[in-house]
């Protein structure tokens, strides 16, 4: 996340949202005697485990920006690396119990952002965004680079000057993959376009662009190819427009989805979407894109005093700046936050 965010809307349109369950915060005592918060939205209940995963002593989180799970149940966290970290590795991998497995990715230090995982045949690949260098990389789970995309000069939009200097700002934030393996890159921190490539990184088209009208975008921060309906569509976290926007796979407007304030990204599990919302909550949306409820809501202004502060000031059972989230194969949710010391929270389904 970058500075200079727009002010939150003072209201959320309620038309078509249906009944939204109020967030509930309870506490549960574990066998060990420790007490963990419990949050609920509708029929969905989760135990809140903050600071999940044990980092080695020589790695310290910077802003925790991306998270995903592989087929073996391993959890990948993409972070910018704290200034005091001895190792520069931006990718940290844990087993399902939170034990450290490996780390890599020093070349993405400072710009580590979007993270997506896809299985192609019997092999899994990661897609990473580096907002600082303006790079999208396809890698193996252990960090070997398959290909990289830089400034999209192949387009008619992202031109270069006579001296080869880019004419538009380009800072990719997240990636989505279509059923045919086409790659969609959101230029969320750059010029608010989405660029589409084939599976080998060959350019296809550009759509979106800055604005508030249907089909236009303002900080398309995250995106997912939504396969829950009869035809796949592209769901975009149109963040600075305070909305989710649904587009066809060739970039035509379909509809808006209301109910989020500053949506960042998506993950889907059994028809339900989780949407991390930078304004201190995590939203659950059902198959019809109706809001089920919000988890860990700490109010839209809390991040201003908390995100650069000490970890001990982060409220238990509440969020500060949720930036990315993913369901695991059991329906648990992992949330990573845009805070200077990083935070990984596991919402364990109960």
Beta strands, then each sheet from edge to edge (+ up, - down):
strand 1: 24-29
strand 2: 35-41
strand 3: 44-49
strand 4: 64-69
strand 5: 75-79
strand 6: 91-94
strand 7: 100-104
strand 8: 112-120
strand 9: 123-130
strand 10: 135-140
strand 11: 145-149
strand 12: 174-177
strand 13: 183-186
strand 14: 193-197
strand 15: 203-208
strand 16: 220-226
strand 17: 233-238
strand 18: 243-247
strand 19: 253-257
strand 20: 267-269
strand 21: 272-277
strand 22: 281-285
strand 23: 291-295
strand 24: 322-327
strand 25: 333-337
strand 26: 344-349
sheet 1: 1+ 2- 3+ 26- 25+ 24-
sheet 2: 4+ 5- 6+ 7-
sheet 3: 8+ 9- 10+ 11-
sheet 4: 12+ 13- 14+ 15-
sheet 5: 16+ 17- 18+ 19-
sheet 6: 20+ 21- 22+ 23-
end
